[in-house]
Amino acid sequence: MELKITLHGVLREKLPAEARGKTCISMPEGTTIADVIGYLGLSDAVVASVNDVLTRDRGTRLKDGDALRFFRPGAGGGYCKLVVGRLAESTAIQYSAVCSSKP
């Protein structure tokens, strides 16, 4: 099955510069998010989304055509969560980190 992969931030360095953080990979049926993380050589601490929905379940089985995005976890010792939303009047996805001193 074919999966669309986007790596954000410093994770983009895992791919050739000309890829601009995007690639497609072929994986066998039954592949999970954990399998893709291992295949790409990413840390298990990465934040992942499947088809623009954040998930912590690394055992999620993927389907042909799924789009995965990977982000590095927030840094700095504070509590951070990733906010994913659609921009008004646009199909673009907006990602931003919301940080505070506690969860």
HUKA-V537089 format. One line per field, one symbol per residue. ss: DSSP state (@ for helix, = for strand, . for the rest). psi: psi as a letter, one per 30 degrees, with the letter a starting at -180 (. if undefined). burial: 1 if it has 16 or more other ideal C-beta (glycine too) atoms within 10 Angstrom, else 0. A space follows every 10 residues. Layout:
ss->???
psi->???
burial->???
This chain:
ss->.======.@@ @@@@..@@@. .=====.... .=@@@@@@@@ ......==== ..===..... =.....==== =.......== ======.... ..======== ...
psi->lkkkkkklbf fffflkeffh gklklkllkg kleeeeeeef hlkfflkkkk hgjkkfjfgk kllkfkkkkk lllklgflkk lkkklkkkhl glkkklkjkl fl.
burial->0010111100 1100100000 1000001000 1010111001 0100011111 0000000001 0100010111 1000000001 0100000000 0000100000 000
